[in-house]
Amino acid sequence: MNQILEFLQSINDGKIHQLKNKDAFAVFDGNNDEVMMIMKLHQQGLVDINEAFVNGSPTITGYYITDKGQQYIKDHTSKKLGNKIKKIF
């Protein structure tokens, strides 16, 4: 399974999620892999983010999956299941 699909499946519960690394609150410096993944998915429209300023620095206060992200999961999991079924027969 690819990293994007695994990440989207892990947050596909309808809740707003927080960054795992709380020390990385000044997030837009490019040094945090979790933030870079979230920003990449946000640019593609697969997740949406809540932004704020903390101590004058831009910060992601939460993120959640979008409808497009849920469709991405459906598209990519059904293809894999279909390919597995084809290989069996």
PyMOL Python script that loads the backbone (N, CA, C, O; Angstrom):
from pymol import cmd

cmd.read_pdbstr("""\
ATOM      1  N   MET A   1       0.849  -1.177   0.000  1.00  0.00           N
ATOM      2  CA  MET A   1       0.000   0.000   0.000  1.00  0.00           C
ATOM      3  C   MET A   1       0.895   1.241   0.000  1.00  0.00           C
ATOM      4  O   MET A   1       1.935   1.262   0.657  1.00  0.00           O
ATOM      5  N   ASN A   2       0.492   2.251  -0.725  1.00  0.00           N
ATOM      6  CA  ASN A   2       1.344   3.440  -0.756  1.00  0.00           C
ATOM      7  C   ASN A   2       1.115   4.325   0.468  1.00  0.00           C
ATOM      8  O   ASN A   2       0.112   4.216   1.173  1.00  0.00           O
ATOM      9  N   GLN A   3       2.075   5.191   0.684  1.00  0.00           N
ATOM     10  CA  GLN A   3       2.082   6.026   1.890  1.00  0.00           C
ATOM     11  C   GLN A   3       0.875   6.966   1.947  1.00  0.00           C
ATOM     12  O   GLN A   3       0.299   7.174   3.015  1.00  0.00           O
ATOM     13  N   ILE A   4       0.496   7.526   0.812  1.00  0.00           N
ATOM     14  CA  ILE A   4      -0.647   8.447   0.781  1.00  0.00           C
ATOM     15  C   ILE A   4      -1.931   7.712   1.151  1.00  0.00           C
ATOM     16  O   ILE A   4      -2.717   8.198   1.965  1.00  0.00           O
ATOM     17  N   LEU A   5      -2.141   6.551   0.558  1.00  0.00           N
ATOM     18  CA  LEU A   5      -3.351   5.780   0.837  1.00  0.00           C
ATOM     19  C   LEU A   5      -3.410   5.367   2.308  1.00  0.00           C
ATOM     20  O   LEU A   5      -4.464   5.468   2.936  1.00  0.00           O
ATOM     21  N   GLU A   6      -2.300   4.910   2.854  1.00  0.00           N
ATOM     22  CA  GLU A   6      -2.261   4.529   4.272  1.00  0.00           C
ATOM     23  C   GLU A   6      -2.588   5.715   5.173  1.00  0.00           C
ATOM     24  O   GLU A   6      -3.341   5.582   6.138  1.00  0.00           O
ATOM     25  N   PHE A   7      -2.017   6.877   4.853  1.00  0.00           N
ATOM     26  CA  PHE A   7      -2.262   8.065   5.666  1.00  0.00           C
ATOM     27  C   PHE A   7      -3.729   8.472   5.602  1.00  0.00           C
ATOM     28  O   PHE A   7      -4.341   8.752   6.633  1.00  0.00           O
ATOM     29  N   LEU A   8      -4.295   8.507   4.397  1.00  0.00           N
ATOM     30  CA  LEU A   8      -5.698   8.898   4.253  1.00  0.00           C
ATOM     31  C   LEU A   8      -6.625   7.922   4.975  1.00  0.00           C
ATOM     32  O   LEU A   8      -7.600   8.343   5.598  1.00  0.00           O
ATOM     33  N   GLN A   9      -6.332   6.627   4.898  1.00  0.00           N
ATOM     34  CA  GLN A   9      -7.159   5.652   5.599  1.00  0.00           C
ATOM     35  C   GLN A   9      -7.072   5.844   7.112  1.00  0.00           C
ATOM     36  O   GLN A   9      -8.044   5.608   7.829  1.00  0.00           O
ATOM     37  N   SER A  10      -5.911   6.273   7.592  1.00  0.00           N
ATOM     38  CA  SER A  10      -5.740   6.447   9.037  1.00  0.00           C
ATOM     39  C   SER A  10      -6.528   7.641   9.583  1.00  0.00           C
ATOM     40  O   SER A  10      -6.832   7.685  10.775  1.00  0.00           O
ATOM     41  N   ILE A  11      -6.862   8.608   8.721  1.00  0.00           N
ATOM     42  CA  ILE A  11      -7.611   9.782   9.188  1.00  0.00           C
ATOM     43  C   ILE A  11      -9.046   9.805   8.669  1.00  0.00           C
ATOM     44  O   ILE A  11      -9.739  10.812   8.812  1.00  0.00           O
ATOM     45  N   ASN A  12      -9.494   8.715   8.073  1.00  0.00           N
ATOM     46  CA  ASN A  12     -10.829   8.658   7.469  1.00  0.00           C
ATOM     47  C   ASN A  12     -11.884   8.284   8.511  1.00  0.00           C
ATOM     48  O   ASN A  12     -12.548   7.254   8.393  1.00  0.00           O
ATOM     49  N   ASP A  13     -12.032   9.134   9.532  1.00  0.00           N
ATOM     50  CA  ASP A  13     -13.002   8.857  10.589  1.00  0.00           C
ATOM     51  C   ASP A  13     -13.918  10.047  10.869  1.00  0.00           C
ATOM     52  O   ASP A  13     -14.694  10.024  11.825  1.00  0.00           O
ATOM     53  N   GLY A  14     -13.828  11.084  10.040  1.00  0.00           N
ATOM     54  CA  GLY A  14     -14.703  12.237  10.210  1.00  0.00           C
ATOM     55  C   GLY A  14     -14.299  13.188  11.320  1.00  0.00           C
ATOM     56  O   GLY A  14     -15.061  14.093  11.661  1.00  0.00           O
ATOM     57  N   LYS A  15     -13.123  13.004  11.888  1.00  0.00           N
ATOM     58  CA  LYS A  15     -12.664  13.853  12.985  1.00  0.00           C
ATOM     59  C   LYS A  15     -11.544  14.774  12.518  1.00  0.00           C
ATOM     60  O   LYS A  15     -10.901  14.526  11.498  1.00  0.00           O
ATOM     61  N   ILE A  16     -11.325  15.833  13.276  1.00  0.00           N
ATOM     62  CA  ILE A  16     -10.187  16.718  13.032  1.00  0.00           C
ATOM     63  C   ILE A  16      -9.004  16.157  13.806  1.00  0.00           C
ATOM     64  O   ILE A  16      -9.114  15.865  14.997  1.00  0.00           O
ATOM     65  N   HIS A  17      -7.883  16.009  13.133  1.00  0.00           N
ATOM     66  CA  HIS A  17      -6.693  15.416  13.731  1.00  0.00           C
ATOM     67  C   HIS A  17      -5.650  16.489  14.021  1.00  0.00           C
ATOM     68  O   HIS A  17      -5.591  17.520  13.351  1.00  0.00           O
ATOM     69  N   GLN A  18      -4.838  16.224  15.024  1.00  0.00           N
ATOM     70  CA  GLN A  18      -3.758  17.127  15.416  1.00  0.00           C
ATOM     71  C   GLN A  18      -2.435  16.570  14.909  1.00  0.00           C
ATOM     72  O   GLN A  18      -2.320  15.378  14.623  1.00  0.00           O
ATOM     73  N   LEU A  19      -1.442  17.440  14.802  1.00  0.00           N
ATOM     74  CA  LEU A  19      -0.103  16.983  14.448  1.00  0.00           C
ATOM     75  C   LEU A  19       0.419  16.058  15.541  1.00  0.00           C
ATOM     76  O   LEU A  19       0.209  16.303  16.729  1.00  0.00           O
ATOM     77  N   LYS A  20       1.098  14.998  15.131  1.00  0.00           N
ATOM     78  CA  LYS A  20       1.666  14.075  16.115  1.00  0.00           C
ATOM     79  C   LYS A  20       2.853  14.699  16.830  1.00  0.00           C
ATOM     80  O   LYS A  20       3.054  14.475  18.023  1.00  0.00           O
ATOM     81  N   ASN A  21       3.644  15.486  16.094  1.00  0.00           N
ATOM     82  CA  ASN A  21       4.824  16.128  16.665  1.00  0.00           C
ATOM     83  C   ASN A  21       4.444  17.527  17.130  1.00  0.00           C
ATOM     84  O   ASN A  21       4.490  18.477  16.349  1.00  0.00           O
ATOM     85  N   LYS A  22       4.074  17.655  18.379  1.00  0.00           N
ATOM     86  CA  LYS A  22       3.626  18.944  18.919  1.00  0.00           C
ATOM     87  C   LYS A  22       4.756  19.973  18.973  1.00  0.00           C
ATOM     88  O   LYS A  22       4.489  21.174  19.024  1.00  0.00           O
ATOM     89  N   ASP A  23       6.014  19.523  18.963  1.00  0.00           N
ATOM     90  CA  ASP A  23       7.146  20.452  18.988  1.00  0.00           C
ATOM     91  C   ASP A  23       7.306  21.188  17.664  1.00  0.00           C
ATOM     92  O   ASP A  23       8.023  22.185  17.589  1.00  0.00           O
ATOM     93  N   ALA A  24       6.648  20.705  16.630  1.00  0.00           N
ATOM     94  CA  ALA A  24       6.819  21.284  15.300  1.00  0.00           C
ATOM     95  C   ALA A  24       5.711  22.272  14.989  1.00  0.00           C
ATOM     96  O   ALA A  24       5.156  22.253  13.891  1.00  0.00           O
ATOM     97  N   PHE A  25       5.383  23.135  15.939  1.00  0.00           N
ATOM     98  CA  PHE A  25       4.258  24.044  15.711  1.00  0.00           C
ATOM     99  C   PHE A  25       4.565  25.146  14.715  1.00  0.00           C
ATOM    100  O   PHE A  25       3.647  25.620  14.045  1.00  0.00           O
ATOM    101  N   ALA A  26       5.812  25.576  14.584  1.00  0.00           N
ATOM    102  CA  ALA A  26       6.155  26.486  13.498  1.00  0.00           C
ATOM    103  C   ALA A  26       6.422  25.599  12.297  1.00  0.00           C
ATOM    104  O   ALA A  26       7.566  25.242  12.017  1.00  0.00           O
ATOM    105  N   VAL A  27       5.360  25.248  11.590  1.00  0.00           N
ATOM    106  CA  VAL A  27       5.394  24.095  10.699  1.00  0.00           C
ATOM    107  C   VAL A  27       5.836  24.362   9.270  1.00  0.00           C
ATOM    108  O   VAL A  27       6.209  23.422   8.568  1.00  0.00           O
ATOM    109  N   PHE A  28       5.809  25.558   8.832  1.00  0.00           N
ATOM    110  CA  PHE A  28       6.002  25.794   7.408  1.00  0.00           C
ATOM    111  C   PHE A  28       7.458  26.024   7.023  1.00  0.00           C
ATOM    112  O   PHE A  28       7.733  26.747   6.066  1.00  0.00           O
ATOM    113  N   ASP A  29       8.398  25.420   7.753  1.00  0.00           N
ATOM    114  CA  ASP A  29       9.805  25.587   7.420  1.00  0.00           C
ATOM    115  C   ASP A  29      10.353  24.445   6.577  1.00  0.00           C
ATOM    116  O   ASP A  29      11.508  24.504   6.155  1.00  0.00           O
ATOM    117  N   GLY A  30       9.553  23.398   6.316  1.00  0.00           N
ATOM    118  CA  GLY A  30       9.963  22.304   5.450  1.00  0.00           C
ATOM    119  C   GLY A  30      10.806  21.242   6.115  1.00  0.00           C
ATOM    120  O   GLY A  30      11.337  20.370   5.428  1.00  0.00           O
ATOM    121  N   ASN A  31      10.950  21.282   7.424  1.00  0.00           N
ATOM    122  CA  ASN A  31      11.800  20.313   8.114  1.00  0.00           C
ATOM    123  C   ASN A  31      11.016  19.205   8.802  1.00  0.00           C
ATOM    124  O   ASN A  31      11.605  18.423   9.549  1.00  0.00           O
ATOM    125  N   ASN A  32       9.735  19.111   8.582  1.00  0.00           N
ATOM    126  CA  ASN A  32       8.906  18.129   9.269  1.00  0.00           C
ATOM    127  C   ASN A  32       8.190  17.266   8.230  1.00  0.00           C
ATOM    128  O   ASN A  32       7.385  17.777   7.451  1.00  0.00           O
ATOM    129  N   ASP A  33       8.476  15.964   8.213  1.00  0.00           N
ATOM    130  CA  ASP A  33       7.900  15.062   7.212  1.00  0.00           C
ATOM    131  C   ASP A  33       6.379  14.980   7.304  1.00  0.00           C
ATOM    132  O   ASP A  33       5.695  14.943   6.282  1.00  0.00           O
ATOM    133  N   GLU A  34       5.851  14.952   8.525  1.00  0.00           N
ATOM    134  CA  GLU A  34       4.403  14.882   8.711  1.00  0.00           C
ATOM    135  C   GLU A  34       3.730  16.108   8.096  1.00  0.00           C
ATOM    136  O   GLU A  34       2.724  15.987   7.397  1.00  0.00           O
ATOM    137  N   VAL A  35       4.285  17.274   8.359  1.00  0.00           N
ATOM    138  CA  VAL A  35       3.712  18.512   7.834  1.00  0.00           C
ATOM    139  C   VAL A  35       3.841  18.567   6.316  1.00  0.00           C
ATOM    140  O   VAL A  35       2.922  19.013   5.630  1.00  0.00           O
ATOM    141  N   MET A  36       4.972  18.118   5.794  1.00  0.00           N
ATOM    142  CA  MET A  36       5.161  18.137   4.347  1.00  0.00           C
ATOM    143  C   MET A  36       4.139  17.226   3.662  1.00  0.00           C
ATOM    144  O   MET A  36       3.619  17.574   2.602  1.00  0.00           O
ATOM    145  N   MET A  37       3.846  16.067   4.251  1.00  0.00           N
ATOM    146  CA  MET A  37       2.836  15.163   3.698  1.00  0.00           C
ATOM    147  C   MET A  37       1.463  15.833   3.732  1.00  0.00           C
ATOM    148  O   MET A  37       0.732  15.789   2.742  1.00  0.00           O
ATOM    149  N   ILE A  38       1.109  16.446   4.845  1.00  0.00           N
ATOM    150  CA  ILE A  38      -0.190  17.110   4.970  1.00  0.00           C
ATOM    151  C   ILE A  38      -0.306  18.251   3.964  1.00  0.00           C
ATOM    152  O   ILE A  38      -1.350  18.411   3.331  1.00  0.00           O
ATOM    153  N   MET A  39       0.744  19.041   3.810  1.00  0.00           N
ATOM    154  CA  MET A  39       0.709  20.158   2.858  1.00  0.00           C
ATOM    155  C   MET A  39       0.585  19.651   1.418  1.00  0.00           C
ATOM    156  O   MET A  39      -0.137  20.238   0.612  1.00  0.00           O
ATOM    157  N   LYS A  40       1.289  18.564   1.098  1.00  0.00           N
ATOM    158  CA  LYS A  40       1.202  17.973  -0.243  1.00  0.00           C
ATOM    159  C   LYS A  40      -0.232  17.511  -0.525  1.00  0.00           C
ATOM    160  O   LYS A  40      -0.769  17.761  -1.604  1.00  0.00           O
ATOM    161  N   LEU A  41      -0.842  16.837   0.449  1.00  0.00           N
ATOM    162  CA  LEU A  41      -2.214  16.362   0.283  1.00  0.00           C
ATOM    163  C   LEU A  41      -3.209  17.521   0.254  1.00  0.00           C
ATOM    164  O   LEU A  41      -4.225  17.454  -0.438  1.00  0.00           O
ATOM    165  N   HIS A  42      -2.917  18.578   1.001  1.00  0.00           N
ATOM    166  CA  HIS A  42      -3.772  19.772   0.996  1.00  0.00           C
ATOM    167  C   HIS A  42      -3.748  20.434  -0.381  1.00  0.00           C
ATOM    168  O   HIS A  42      -4.789  20.867  -0.878  1.00  0.00           O
ATOM    169  N   GLN A  43      -2.582  20.515  -0.993  1.00  0.00           N
ATOM    170  CA  GLN A  43      -2.470  21.112  -2.324  1.00  0.00           C
ATOM    171  C   GLN A  43      -3.227  20.292  -3.363  1.00  0.00           C
ATOM    172  O   GLN A  43      -3.729  20.845  -4.341  1.00  0.00           O
ATOM    173  N   GLN A  44      -3.313  18.987  -3.160  1.00  0.00           N
ATOM    174  CA  GLN A  44      -4.047  18.116  -4.078  1.00  0.00           C
ATOM    175  C   GLN A  44      -5.544  18.080  -3.770  1.00  0.00           C
ATOM    176  O   GLN A  44      -6.324  17.508  -4.531  1.00  0.00           O
ATOM    177  N   GLY A  45      -5.943  18.694  -2.651  1.00  0.00           N
ATOM    178  CA  GLY A  45      -7.349  18.727  -2.270  1.00  0.00           C
ATOM    179  C   GLY A  45      -7.821  17.485  -1.537  1.00  0.00           C
ATOM    180  O   GLY A  45      -9.025  17.292  -1.373  1.00  0.00           O
ATOM    181  N   LEU A  46      -6.897  16.632  -1.088  1.00  0.00           N
ATOM    182  CA  LEU A  46      -7.272  15.394  -0.413  1.00  0.00           C
ATOM    183  C   LEU A  46      -7.504  15.583   1.079  1.00  0.00           C
ATOM    184  O   LEU A  46      -8.258  14.824   1.686  1.00  0.00           O
ATOM    185  N   VAL A  47      -6.867  16.582   1.676  1.00  0.00           N
ATOM    186  CA  VAL A  47      -7.120  16.947   3.074  1.00  0.00           C
ATOM    187  C   VAL A  47      -7.288  18.455   3.151  1.00  0.00           C
ATOM    188  O   VAL A  47      -6.813  19.190   2.285  1.00  0.00           O
ATOM    189  N   ASP A  48      -7.959  18.903   4.184  1.00  0.00           N
ATOM    190  CA  ASP A  48      -8.093  20.333   4.444  1.00  0.00           C
ATOM    191  C   ASP A  48      -7.446  20.603   5.791  1.00  0.00           C
ATOM    192  O   ASP A  48      -7.401  19.729   6.656  1.00  0.00           O
ATOM    193  N   ILE A  49      -6.947  21.819   5.963  1.00  0.00           N
ATOM    194  CA  ILE A  49      -6.237  22.152   7.195  1.00  0.00           C
ATOM    195  C   ILE A  49      -6.856  23.373   7.851  1.00  0.00           C
ATOM    196  O   ILE A  49      -7.440  24.229   7.187  1.00  0.00           O
ATOM    197  N   ASN A  50      -6.719  23.435   9.152  1.00  0.00           N
ATOM    198  CA  ASN A  50      -7.061  24.628   9.921  1.00  0.00           C
ATOM    199  C   ASN A  50      -5.748  25.324  10.240  1.00  0.00           C
ATOM    200  O   ASN A  50      -4.845  24.725  10.824  1.00  0.00           O
ATOM    201  N   GLU A  51      -5.646  26.583   9.857  1.00  0.00           N
ATOM    202  CA  GLU A  51      -4.414  27.338  10.076  1.00  0.00           C
ATOM    203  C   GLU A  51      -4.648  28.434  11.104  1.00  0.00           C
ATOM    204  O   GLU A  51      -5.754  28.958  11.240  1.00  0.00           O
ATOM    205  N   ALA A  52      -3.589  28.768  11.821  1.00  0.00           N
ATOM    206  CA  ALA A  52      -3.638  29.862  12.791  1.00  0.00           C
ATOM    207  C   ALA A  52      -2.224  30.405  12.965  1.00  0.00           C
ATOM    208  O   ALA A  52      -1.257  29.828  12.467  1.00  0.00           O
ATOM    209  N   PHE A  53      -2.123  31.511  13.671  1.00  0.00           N
ATOM    210  CA  PHE A  53      -0.820  32.063  14.025  1.00  0.00           C
ATOM    211  C   PHE A  53      -0.601  31.841  15.516  1.00  0.00           C
ATOM    212  O   PHE A  53      -1.423  32.245  16.337  1.00  0.00           O
ATOM    213  N   VAL A  54       0.504  31.201  15.859  1.00  0.00           N
ATOM    214  CA  VAL A  54       0.885  30.980  17.250  1.00  0.00           C
ATOM    215  C   VAL A  54       2.239  31.643  17.448  1.00  0.00           C
ATOM    216  O   VAL A  54       3.219  31.290  16.791  1.00  0.00           O
ATOM    217  N   ASN A  55       2.285  32.602  18.354  1.00  0.00           N
ATOM    218  CA  ASN A  55       3.513  33.376  18.593  1.00  0.00           C
ATOM    219  C   ASN A  55       4.044  34.005  17.307  1.00  0.00           C
ATOM    220  O   ASN A  55       5.255  34.114  17.115  1.00  0.00           O
ATOM    221  N   GLY A  56       3.136  34.417  16.433  1.00  0.00           N
ATOM    222  CA  GLY A  56       3.514  35.091  15.204  1.00  0.00           C
ATOM    223  C   GLY A  56       3.931  34.179  14.071  1.00  0.00           C
ATOM    224  O   GLY A  56       4.320  34.667  13.010  1.00  0.00           O
ATOM    225  N   SER A  57       3.866  32.870  14.258  1.00  0.00           N
ATOM    226  CA  SER A  57       4.245  31.915  13.214  1.00  0.00           C
ATOM    227  C   SER A  57       3.010  31.169  12.721  1.00  0.00           C
ATOM    228  O   SER A  57       2.143  30.813  13.519  1.00  0.00           O
ATOM    229  N   PRO A  58       2.922  30.925  11.397  1.00  0.00           N
ATOM    230  CA  PRO A  58       1.788  30.151  10.883  1.00  0.00           C
ATOM    231  C   PRO A  58       1.860  28.718  11.393  1.00  0.00           C
ATOM    232  O   PRO A  58       2.937  28.129  11.488  1.00  0.00           O
ATOM    233  N   THR A  59       0.704  28.174  11.715  1.00  0.00           N
ATOM    234  CA  THR A  59       0.638  26.859  12.336  1.00  0.00           C
ATOM    235  C   THR A  59      -0.567  26.088  11.814  1.00  0.00           C
ATOM    236  O   THR A  59      -1.612  26.674  11.532  1.00  0.00           O
ATOM    237  N   ILE A  60      -0.419  24.779  11.688  1.00  0.00           N
ATOM    238  CA  ILE A  60      -1.557  23.910  11.397  1.00  0.00           C
ATOM    239  C   ILE A  60      -2.129  23.473  12.736  1.00  0.00           C
ATOM    240  O   ILE A  60      -1.463  22.783  13.508  1.00  0.00           O
ATOM    241  N   THR A  61      -3.359  23.874  13.007  1.00  0.00           N
ATOM    242  CA  THR A  61      -3.975  23.502  14.284  1.00  0.00           C
ATOM    243  C   THR A  61      -4.781  22.214  14.171  1.00  0.00           C
ATOM    244  O   THR A  61      -5.153  21.624  15.185  1.00  0.00           O
ATOM    245  N   GLY A  62      -5.051  21.778  12.951  1.00  0.00           N
ATOM    246  CA  GLY A  62      -5.779  20.535  12.742  1.00  0.00           C
ATOM    247  C   GLY A  62      -5.906  20.245  11.259  1.00  0.00           C
ATOM    248  O   GLY A  62      -5.745  21.141  10.430  1.00  0.00           O
ATOM    249  N   TYR A  63      -6.195  19.003  10.926  1.00  0.00           N
ATOM    250  CA  TYR A  63      -6.399  18.619   9.531  1.00  0.00           C
ATOM    251  C   TYR A  63      -7.421  17.494   9.472  1.00  0.00           C
ATOM    252  O   TYR A  63      -7.602  16.748  10.435  1.00  0.00           O
ATOM    253  N   TYR A  64      -8.088  17.385   8.321  1.00  0.00           N
ATOM    254  CA  TYR A  64      -9.111  16.359   8.150  1.00  0.00           C
ATOM    255  C   TYR A  64      -9.243  16.012   6.680  1.00  0.00           C
ATOM    256  O   TYR A  64      -8.870  16.797   5.808  1.00  0.00           O
ATOM    257  N   ILE A  65      -9.775  14.832   6.414  1.00  0.00           N
ATOM    258  CA  ILE A  65      -9.911  14.339   5.049  1.00  0.00           C
ATOM    259  C   ILE A  65     -11.098  15.028   4.367  1.00  0.00           C
ATOM    260  O   ILE A  65     -12.102  15.329   5.014  1.00  0.00           O
ATOM    261  N   THR A  66     -10.979  15.273   3.070  1.00  0.00           N
ATOM    262  CA  THR A  66     -12.052  15.883   2.287  1.00  0.00           C
ATOM    263  C   THR A  66     -12.820  14.794   1.534  1.00  0.00           C
ATOM    264  O   THR A  66     -12.449  13.621   1.569  1.00  0.00           O
ATOM    265  N   ASP A  67     -13.887  15.195   0.860  1.00  0.00           N
ATOM    266  CA  ASP A  67     -14.637  14.251   0.030  1.00  0.00           C
ATOM    267  C   ASP A  67     -13.745  13.682  -1.068  1.00  0.00           C
ATOM    268  O   ASP A  67     -13.837  12.501  -1.402  1.00  0.00           O
ATOM    269  N   LYS A  68     -12.887  14.523  -1.625  1.00  0.00           N
ATOM    270  CA  LYS A  68     -11.957  14.071  -2.663  1.00  0.00           C
ATOM    271  C   LYS A  68     -10.988  13.028  -2.093  1.00  0.00           C
ATOM    272  O   LYS A  68     -10.631  12.072  -2.780  1.00  0.00           O
ATOM    273  N   GLY A  69     -10.570  13.210  -0.859  1.00  0.00           N
ATOM    274  CA  GLY A  69      -9.702  12.236  -0.201  1.00  0.00           C
ATOM    275  C   GLY A  69     -10.407  10.904   0.017  1.00  0.00           C
ATOM    276  O   GLY A  69      -9.807   9.843  -0.154  1.00  0.00           O
ATOM    277  N   GLN A  70     -11.679  10.961   0.393  1.00  0.00           N
ATOM    278  CA  GLN A  70     -12.450   9.731   0.570  1.00  0.00           C
ATOM    279  C   GLN A  70     -12.631   9.014  -0.763  1.00  0.00           C
ATOM    280  O   GLN A  70     -12.600   7.785  -0.820  1.00  0.00           O
ATOM    281  N   GLN A  71     -12.820   9.783  -1.831  1.00  0.00           N
ATOM    282  CA  GLN A  71     -12.945   9.183  -3.158  1.00  0.00           C
ATOM    283  C   GLN A  71     -11.627   8.548  -3.585  1.00  0.00           C
ATOM    284  O   GLN A  71     -11.623   7.494  -4.221  1.00  0.00           O
ATOM    285  N   TYR A  72     -10.505   9.184  -3.240  1.00  0.00           N
ATOM    286  CA  TYR A  72      -9.173   8.636  -3.528  1.00  0.00           C
ATOM    287  C   TYR A  72      -9.034   7.256  -2.878  1.00  0.00           C
ATOM    288  O   TYR A  72      -8.528   6.324  -3.503  1.00  0.00           O
ATOM    289  N   ILE A  73      -9.480   7.129  -1.633  1.00  0.00           N
ATOM    290  CA  ILE A  73      -9.411   5.841  -0.936  1.00  0.00           C
ATOM    291  C   ILE A  73     -10.254   4.798  -1.666  1.00  0.00           C
ATOM    292  O   ILE A  73      -9.798   3.679  -1.899  1.00  0.00           O
ATOM    293  N   LYS A  74     -11.489   5.167  -2.027  1.00  0.00           N
ATOM    294  CA  LYS A  74     -12.377   4.228  -2.718  1.00  0.00           C
ATOM    295  C   LYS A  74     -11.784   3.785  -4.046  1.00  0.00           C
ATOM    296  O   LYS A  74     -11.799   2.599  -4.375  1.00  0.00           O
ATOM    297  N   ASP A  75     -11.259   4.742  -4.811  1.00  0.00           N
ATOM    298  CA  ASP A  75     -10.697   4.427  -6.122  1.00  0.00           C
ATOM    299  C   ASP A  75      -9.495   3.499  -6.017  1.00  0.00           C
ATOM    300  O   ASP A  75      -9.365   2.560  -6.802  1.00  0.00           O
ATOM    301  N   HIS A  76      -8.630   3.752  -5.067  1.00  0.00           N
ATOM    302  CA  HIS A  76      -7.388   2.990  -4.985  1.00  0.00           C
ATOM    303  C   HIS A  76      -7.542   1.657  -4.260  1.00  0.00           C
ATOM    304  O   HIS A  76      -6.767   0.737  -4.520  1.00  0.00           O
ATOM    305  N   THR A  77      -8.493   1.523  -3.381  1.00  0.00           N
ATOM    306  CA  THR A  77      -8.682   0.229  -2.719  1.00  0.00           C
ATOM    307  C   THR A  77      -9.505  -0.707  -3.590  1.00  0.00           C
ATOM    308  O   THR A  77      -9.263  -1.914  -3.579  1.00  0.00           O
ATOM    309  N   SER A  78     -10.463  -0.193  -4.339  1.00  0.00           N
ATOM    310  CA  SER A  78     -11.265  -1.067  -5.196  1.00  0.00           C
ATOM    311  C   SER A  78     -10.431  -1.607  -6.350  1.00  0.00           C
ATOM    312  O   SER A  78     -10.644  -2.741  -6.777  1.00  0.00           O
ATOM    313  N   LYS A  79      -9.480  -0.816  -6.868  1.00  0.00           N
ATOM    314  CA  LYS A  79      -8.603  -1.288  -7.940  1.00  0.00           C
ATOM    315  C   LYS A  79      -7.714  -2.415  -7.440  1.00  0.00           C
ATOM    316  O   LYS A  79      -7.522  -3.410  -8.138  1.00  0.00           O
ATOM    317  N   LYS A  80      -7.172  -2.269  -6.243  1.00  0.00           N
ATOM    318  CA  LYS A  80      -6.300  -3.307  -5.699  1.00  0.00           C
ATOM    319  C   LYS A  80      -7.083  -4.592  -5.458  1.00  0.00           C
ATOM    320  O   LYS A  80      -6.583  -5.682  -5.738  1.00  0.00           O
ATOM    321  N   LEU A  81      -8.296  -4.480  -4.946  1.00  0.00           N
ATOM    322  CA  LEU A  81      -9.124  -5.650  -4.711  1.00  0.00           C
ATOM    323  C   LEU A  81      -9.468  -6.322  -6.037  1.00  0.00           C
ATOM    324  O   LEU A  81      -9.438  -7.548  -6.142  1.00  0.00           O
ATOM    325  N   GLY A  82      -9.795  -5.519  -7.047  1.00  0.00           N
ATOM    326  CA  GLY A  82     -10.101  -6.062  -8.367  1.00  0.00           C
ATOM    327  C   GLY A  82      -8.913  -6.772  -8.983  1.00  0.00           C
ATOM    328  O   GLY A  82      -9.075  -7.821  -9.606  1.00  0.00           O
ATOM    329  N   ASN A  83      -7.711  -6.211  -8.817  1.00  0.00           N
ATOM    330  CA  ASN A  83      -6.504  -6.844  -9.348  1.00  0.00           C
ATOM    331  C   ASN A  83      -6.220  -8.162  -8.638  1.00  0.00           C
ATOM    332  O   ASN A  83      -5.795  -9.125  -9.275  1.00  0.00           O
ATOM    333  N   LYS A  84      -6.447  -8.219  -7.333  1.00  0.00           N
ATOM    334  CA  LYS A  84      -6.228  -9.460  -6.585  1.00  0.00           C
ATOM    335  C   LYS A  84      -7.201 -10.535  -7.050  1.00  0.00           C
ATOM    336  O   LYS A  84      -6.824 -11.700  -7.177  1.00  0.00           O
ATOM    337  N   ILE A  85      -8.441 -10.155  -7.302  1.00  0.00           N
ATOM    338  CA  ILE A  85      -9.441 -11.121  -7.768  1.00  0.00           C
ATOM    339  C   ILE A  85      -9.056 -11.637  -9.148  1.00  0.00           C
ATOM    340  O   ILE A  85      -9.195 -12.831  -9.416  1.00  0.00           O
ATOM    341  N   LYS A  86      -8.572 -10.760 -10.034  1.00  0.00           N
ATOM    342  CA  LYS A  86      -8.151 -11.180 -11.371  1.00  0.00           C
ATOM    343  C   LYS A  86      -6.987 -12.158 -11.293  1.00  0.00           C
ATOM    344  O   LYS A  86      -6.936 -13.117 -12.063  1.00  0.00           O
ATOM    345  N   LYS A  87      -6.053 -11.930 -10.374  1.00  0.00           N
ATOM    346  CA  LYS A  87      -4.898 -12.818 -10.242  1.00  0.00           C
ATOM    347  C   LYS A  87      -5.314 -14.205  -9.760  1.00  0.00           C
ATOM    348  O   LYS A  87      -4.695 -15.202 -10.129  1.00  0.00           O
ATOM    349  N   ILE A  88      -6.355 -14.271  -8.941  1.00  0.00           N
ATOM    350  CA  ILE A  88      -6.812 -15.564  -8.428  1.00  0.00           C
ATOM    351  C   ILE A  88      -7.403 -16.404  -9.552  1.00  0.00           C
ATOM    352  O   ILE A  88      -7.187 -17.614  -9.603  1.00  0.00           O
ATOM    353  N   PHE A  89      -8.153 -15.764 -10.455  1.00  0.00           N
ATOM    354  CA  PHE A  89      -8.798 -16.492 -11.544  1.00  0.00           C
ATOM    355  C   PHE A  89      -7.930 -16.405 -12.733  1.00  0.00           C
ATOM    356  O   PHE A  89      -8.267 -16.949 -13.784  1.00  0.00           O
TER     357      PHE A  89
END
""", "prot")
cmd.dss("prot")
cmd.show_as("cartoon", "prot")
cmd.util.cbc("prot")
cmd.orient("prot")
